[in-house]
């Protein structure tokens, strides 16, 4: 099954990435998740922003449920494994 939403090809600017993710959530009936998305995405560095947006894109695509979302979000820490 092809994914409807994907960050490939989206402008890499942080605001563009979050805006695209917000639109995906809105279009799939997850408007109630947008405030949480923005709070989590902008609470760390760019890597955290991308990881958070990817988790919410998975939600918009139906790959995960709202109940599973927390397991797919990065820790609220700025320490990242390389």
DSSP file (Angstrom, degrees, kcal/mol; ACC not computed):
  #  RESIDUE AA STRUCTURE BP1 BP2  ACC     N-H-->O    O-->H-N    N-H-->O    O-->H-N    TCO  KAPPA ALPHA  PHI   PSI    X-CA   Y-CA   Z-CA
    1    1 A X              0   0    0      0, 0.0     2,-0.2     0, 0.0     0, 0.0   0.000 360.0 360.0 360.0 129.9    0.0    0.0    0.0
    2    2 A X        -     0   0    0      1,-0.1     2,-0.3     2,-0.0     0, 0.0  -0.530 360.0-120.2 -78.3 138.5    1.4    3.4   -1.0
    3    3 A X        -     0   0    0     -2,-0.2    -1,-0.1     1,-0.2    58,-0.0  -0.617  13.7-155.6 -78.2 132.6    1.8    6.0    1.7
    4    4 A X  S    S+     0   0    0     -2,-0.3     2,-0.4     1,-0.1    -1,-0.2   0.884  80.0  45.4 -74.8 -39.2   -0.2    9.1    1.1
    5    5 A X        +     0   0    0     52,-0.2     2,-0.3    53,-0.0    -1,-0.1  -0.891  65.1 155.3-112.8 137.1    2.0   11.4    3.2
    6    6 A X        -     0   0    0     -2,-0.4    48,-0.0     2,-0.1     4,-0.0  -0.975  42.1-136.3-156.8 141.9    5.8   11.4    3.1
    7    7 A X  S >  S+     0   0    0     -2,-0.3     3,-2.1     2,-0.1     2,-0.3   0.596  71.2 113.5 -79.7  -9.6    8.4   13.9    4.0
    8    8 A X  T 3  S+     0   0    0      1,-0.3    -2,-0.1    -3,-0.0     3,-0.1  -0.469  86.4  15.5 -63.5 125.2   10.5   13.1    0.9
    9    9 A X  T 3  S+     0   0    0      1,-0.4     2,-0.3    -2,-0.3    -1,-0.3   0.308  94.9 126.8  92.9  -8.6   10.3   16.1   -1.4
   10   10 A X  S <  S-     0   0    0     -3,-2.1    -1,-0.4     1,-0.1     7,-0.1  -0.643  75.3 -96.1 -80.8 138.3    9.1   18.5    1.3
   11   11 A X        -     0   0    0     -2,-0.3    -1,-0.1     1,-0.2     6,-0.1  -0.283  32.2-131.9 -50.1 134.1   11.2   21.7    1.8
   12   12 A X        +     0   0    0      4,-0.1    -1,-0.2     5,-0.1     2,-0.1   0.481  67.9 121.3 -75.9  -2.9   13.6   20.9    4.7
   13   13 A X  S  > S-     0   0    0      1,-0.1     4,-2.4     2,-0.1     3,-0.4  -0.400  71.2-126.2 -59.8 135.5   12.8   24.2    6.5
   14   14 A X  H  > S+     0   0    0      1,-0.3     4,-2.4     2,-0.2     5,-0.2   0.875 109.3  49.3 -55.1 -42.1   11.5   23.3   10.0
   15   15 A X  H  > S+     0   0    0      1,-0.2     4,-2.3     2,-0.2    -1,-0.3   0.850 110.5  50.9 -69.2 -32.9    8.4   25.4    9.5
   16   16 A X  H  > S+     0   0    0     -3,-0.4     4,-2.5     2,-0.2    -2,-0.2   0.911 110.7  48.8 -67.6 -42.4    7.7   23.8    6.1
   17   17 A X  H  X S+     0   0    0     -4,-2.4     4,-2.1     2,-0.2    -2,-0.2   0.931 114.9  43.9 -63.5 -46.7    8.1   20.3    7.6
   18   18 A X  H  X S+     0   0    0     -4,-2.4     4,-2.7    -5,-0.2    -1,-0.2   0.904 113.1  52.5 -66.8 -40.1    5.8   21.0   10.6
   19   19 A X  H  X S+     0   0    0     -4,-2.3     4,-2.2    -5,-0.2    -2,-0.2   0.910 109.7  48.2 -61.3 -42.8    3.3   22.8    8.3
   20   20 A X  H  X S+     0   0    0     -4,-2.5     4,-2.2     2,-0.2    -1,-0.2   0.915 112.6  49.0 -62.4 -43.2    3.1   19.7    5.9
   21   21 A X  H  X S+     0   0    0     -4,-2.1     4,-2.4     2,-0.2    -2,-0.2   0.895 109.4  52.1 -65.7 -40.3    2.7   17.4    8.9
   22   22 A X  H  X S+     0   0    0     -4,-2.7     4,-2.7     1,-0.2    -1,-0.2   0.922 109.3  50.0 -59.6 -44.2   -0.1   19.7   10.3
   23   23 A X  H  X S+     0   0    0     -4,-2.2     4,-2.7     1,-0.2    -2,-0.2   0.905 109.3  51.3 -62.1 -41.9   -1.9   19.5    7.0
   24   24 A X  H  X S+     0   0    0     -4,-2.2     4,-1.1     2,-0.2    -1,-0.2   0.919 111.9  46.9 -61.6 -43.5   -1.6   15.7    6.9
   25   25 A X  H  <>S+     0   0    0     -4,-2.4     5,-3.0     1,-0.2     3,-0.4   0.922 112.9  49.0 -64.3 -43.7   -3.1   15.5   10.4
   26   26 A X  H ><5S+     0   0    0     -4,-2.7     3,-1.3     1,-0.2     5,-0.3   0.921 110.4  50.5 -61.5 -44.9   -5.9   17.9    9.5
   27   27 A X  H 3<5S+     0   0    0     -4,-2.7    -1,-0.2     1,-0.3    -2,-0.2   0.702 112.0  48.2 -68.7 -20.0   -6.8   16.0    6.3
   28   28 A X  T 3<5S-     0   0    0     -4,-1.1    -1,-0.3    -3,-0.4    -2,-0.2   0.237 120.8-100.6-107.6  13.2   -6.9   12.7    8.1
   29   29 A X  T < 5S+     0   0    0     -3,-1.3     3,-0.3    -4,-0.2    -3,-0.2   0.687  91.1 114.7  82.5  18.0   -9.1   13.7   11.0
   30   30 A X    > < +     0   0    0     -5,-3.0     3,-2.4    -6,-0.2     4,-0.3  -0.110  24.3 132.2-110.3  34.7   -6.4   14.2   13.6
   31   31 A X  G >   +     0   0    0     -5,-0.3     3,-1.5     1,-0.3     4,-0.4   0.813  65.5  66.7 -55.7 -32.1   -6.7   17.9   14.0
   32   32 A X  G 3  S+     0   0    0      1,-0.3     4,-0.3    -3,-0.3    -1,-0.3   0.618  95.3  58.3 -66.3 -12.1   -6.7   17.4   17.8
   33   33 A X  G <> S+     0   0    0     -3,-2.4     4,-2.4     1,-0.1    -1,-0.3   0.534  81.1  87.0 -92.9  -8.2   -3.1   16.3   17.6
   34   34 A X  H <> S+     0   0    0     -3,-1.5     4,-2.5    -4,-0.3     5,-0.2   0.896  85.5  51.2 -64.8 -43.2   -1.7   19.5   16.0
   35   35 A X  H  > S+     0   0    0     -4,-0.4     4,-2.1     1,-0.2    -1,-0.2   0.918 113.2  46.4 -60.7 -43.0   -1.1   21.4   19.2
   36   36 A X  H  > S+     0   0    0     -4,-0.3     4,-2.7     2,-0.2     5,-0.3   0.900 109.8  54.8 -65.5 -41.5    0.9   18.4   20.7
   37   37 A X  H  X S+     0   0    0     -4,-2.4     4,-3.1     1,-0.2     5,-0.2   0.953 110.3  45.1 -54.9 -52.3    2.8   18.0   17.4
   38   38 A X  H  X S+     0   0    0     -4,-2.5     4,-2.0     1,-0.2    -1,-0.2   0.898 113.0  50.2 -63.2 -41.7    4.0   21.6   17.5
   39   39 A X  H  < S+     0   0    0     -4,-2.1    -1,-0.2    -5,-0.2    -2,-0.2   0.930 117.3  40.0 -62.6 -45.2    4.9   21.5   21.2
   40   40 A X  H >< S+     0   0    0     -4,-2.7     3,-1.1     1,-0.2    -2,-0.2   0.908 114.3  52.5 -70.7 -42.0    6.9   18.3   20.7
   41   41 A X  H >< S+     0   0    0     -4,-3.1     3,-0.6    -5,-0.3    -2,-0.2   0.880 114.6  40.7 -64.2 -39.3    8.5   19.3   17.4
   42   42 A X  T 3< S+     0   0    0     -4,-2.0    -1,-0.3    -5,-0.2    -2,-0.2   0.277  94.3  84.2 -95.2  12.1    9.8   22.7   18.6
   43   43 A X  T <  S+     0   0    0     -3,-1.1    -1,-0.2    -4,-0.1     2,-0.2   0.469  99.9  15.3 -91.7  -1.3   11.0   21.4   22.0
   44   44 A X  S <  S-     0   0    0     -3,-0.6    34,-0.1     1,-0.2     2,-0.1  -0.546  97.7 -51.6-143.5-152.0   14.3   20.2   20.8
   45   45 A X     >  -     0   0    0     -2,-0.2     4,-2.1     1,-0.1    -1,-0.2  -0.194  62.4 -86.7 -88.1-176.3   16.8   20.4   17.9
   46   46 A X  H  > S+     0   0    0      1,-0.2     4,-2.3     2,-0.2     5,-0.2   0.865 125.9  56.4 -62.4 -37.9   16.2   19.8   14.2
   47   47 A X  H  > S+     0   0    0      1,-0.2     4,-2.3     2,-0.2    -1,-0.2   0.912 108.3  47.5 -61.3 -41.8   16.7   16.0   14.5
   48   48 A X  H  > S+     0   0    0      2,-0.2     4,-2.8     1,-0.2     5,-0.2   0.918 108.9  55.0 -64.9 -42.0   14.0   15.8   17.2
   49   49 A X  H  X S+     0   0    0     -4,-2.1     4,-2.5     1,-0.2    -2,-0.2   0.921 110.1  45.9 -56.4 -45.8   11.7   17.9   14.9
   50   50 A X  H  X S+     0   0    0     -4,-2.3     4,-2.5     2,-0.2    -1,-0.2   0.922 113.2  49.0 -65.6 -44.2   12.1   15.4   12.1
   51   51 A X  H  X S+     0   0    0     -4,-2.3     4,-1.8     2,-0.2    -2,-0.2   0.904 112.7  48.2 -62.7 -41.1   11.6   12.4   14.3
   52   52 A X  H  X S+     0   0    0     -4,-2.8     4,-2.1     2,-0.2    -2,-0.2   0.940 112.4  48.4 -63.8 -47.5    8.5   13.9   15.8
   53   53 A X  H  X S+     0   0    0     -4,-2.5     4,-2.3    -5,-0.2    -2,-0.2   0.887 108.5  54.1 -62.8 -38.6    7.1   14.8   12.4
   54   54 A X  H  X S+     0   0    0     -4,-2.5     4,-2.1     2,-0.2    -1,-0.2   0.892 107.6  51.0 -62.3 -38.8    7.8   11.3   11.1
   55   55 A X  H  X S+     0   0    0     -4,-1.8     4,-1.7     1,-0.2    -1,-0.2   0.917 112.1  46.0 -64.6 -42.3    5.8    9.8   13.9
   56   56 A X  H  X S+     0   0    0     -4,-2.1     4,-2.4     2,-0.2    -2,-0.2   0.819 109.0  55.5 -71.4 -29.4    2.9   12.0   13.2
   57   57 A X  H  X S+     0   0    0     -4,-2.3     4,-2.2     2,-0.2     6,-0.2   0.895 105.5  53.0 -65.8 -39.7    3.1   11.2    9.5
   58   58 A X  H  <>S+     0   0    0     -4,-2.1     5,-2.3     2,-0.2     6,-0.9   0.902 109.1  49.6 -59.6 -40.4    2.9    7.6   10.4
   59   59 A X  H ><5S+     0   0    0     -4,-1.7     3,-1.2     1,-0.2    -2,-0.2   0.934 110.3  49.4 -63.2 -46.4   -0.3    8.4   12.4
   60   60 A X  H 3<5S+     0   0    0     -4,-2.4    -2,-0.2     1,-0.3    -1,-0.2   0.851 110.5  51.1 -62.3 -34.6   -1.7   10.3    9.4
   61   61 A X  T 3<5S-     0   0    0     -4,-2.2    -1,-0.3    -5,-0.1    -2,-0.2   0.536 115.0-116.5 -80.3  -6.3   -1.0    7.4    7.1
   62   62 A X  T < 5S+     0   0    0     -3,-1.2    -3,-0.2    -4,-0.5    -2,-0.1   0.630  80.5 124.7  80.7  13.1   -2.7    5.0    9.4
   63   63 A X  S   <S+     0   0    0     -5,-2.3     2,-0.3    -6,-0.2    -4,-0.2   0.784  79.8  18.2 -74.9 -27.0    0.5    3.1   10.2
   64   64 A X  S    S-     0   0    0     -6,-0.9    -2,-0.2    -9,-0.1     2,-0.2  -0.917  78.8-123.7-136.4 163.7    0.0    3.6   13.9
   65   65 A X    >>  -     0   0    0     -2,-0.3     4,-0.9     1,-0.1     3,-0.5  -0.564  33.5-103.8-100.7 169.9   -2.9    4.6   16.2
   66   66 A X  H >> S+     0   0    0      1,-0.2     3,-0.6     2,-0.2     4,-0.5   0.883 123.6  56.0 -59.2 -38.1   -3.1    7.5   18.6
   67   67 A X  H 34 S+     0   0    0      1,-0.2    -1,-0.2     2,-0.1     3,-0.2   0.798 109.7  45.2 -65.2 -28.2   -2.5    5.0   21.4
   68   68 A X  H X> S+     0   0    0     -3,-0.5     3,-0.9     1,-0.2     4,-0.6   0.575  89.0  91.0 -89.4 -11.3    0.7    3.8   19.8
   69   69 A X  H XX S+     0   0    0     -4,-0.9     3,-1.8    -3,-0.6     4,-0.6   0.875  78.6  58.0 -55.8 -45.2    2.0    7.3   19.1
   70   70 A X  H >< S+     0   0    0     -4,-0.5     3,-0.8     1,-0.3    -1,-0.3   0.833 101.6  56.8 -57.6 -33.9    3.9    7.7   22.3
   71   71 A X  H <4 S+     0   0    0     -3,-0.9    -1,-0.3     1,-0.2    -2,-0.2   0.679 108.4  48.1 -70.5 -16.5    6.0    4.6   21.6
   72   72 A X  H << S+     0   0    0     -3,-1.8     2,-0.3    -4,-0.6    -1,-0.2   0.432  92.6  93.4-104.4  -2.1    7.1    6.2   18.3
   73   73 A X  S << S-     0   0    0     -3,-0.8   -21,-0.1    -4,-0.6     3,-0.1  -0.674  80.2-110.2 -92.3 146.9    8.1    9.6   19.6
   74   74 A X        -     0   0    0     -2,-0.3    -1,-0.1   -26,-0.2    -2,-0.1  -0.321  43.0 -90.6 -68.7 157.9   11.7   10.4   20.6
   75   75 A X        -     0   0    0      1,-0.1     2,-1.9     4,-0.1    -1,-0.1  -0.329  41.9-107.4 -61.4 153.0   12.4   10.9   24.3
   76   76 A X  S    S+     0   0    0     -3,-0.1     2,-0.3     2,-0.1    -1,-0.1  -0.198  88.4 107.6 -81.1  49.0   12.1   14.5   25.3
   77   77 A X  S    S-     0   0    0     -2,-1.9    -2,-0.0     2,-0.2   -33,-0.0  -0.902  71.0-138.0-124.4 152.1   15.9   14.8   25.6
   78   78 A X  S    S+     0   0    0     -2,-0.3     2,-0.6   -34,-0.1   -31,-0.1   0.326  74.9 105.5 -91.7   8.1   18.3   16.5   23.3
   79   79 A X        -     0   0    0     -4,-0.0     2,-0.4     2,-0.0    -2,-0.2  -0.799  51.2-175.0 -90.4 124.4   20.7   13.6   23.5
   80   80 A X        -     0   0    0     -2,-0.6     2,-0.3     2,-0.0    -2,-0.0  -0.956  22.8-127.6-123.4 138.0   20.7   11.5   20.3
   81   81 A X              0   0    0     -2,-0.4    -2,-0.0     1,-0.1     0, 0.0  -0.628 360.0 360.0 -79.7 139.1   22.5    8.3   19.5
   82   82 A X              0   0    0     -2,-0.3    -1,-0.1     0, 0.0    -2,-0.0   0.391 360.0 360.0-102.2 360.0   24.6    8.4   16.3
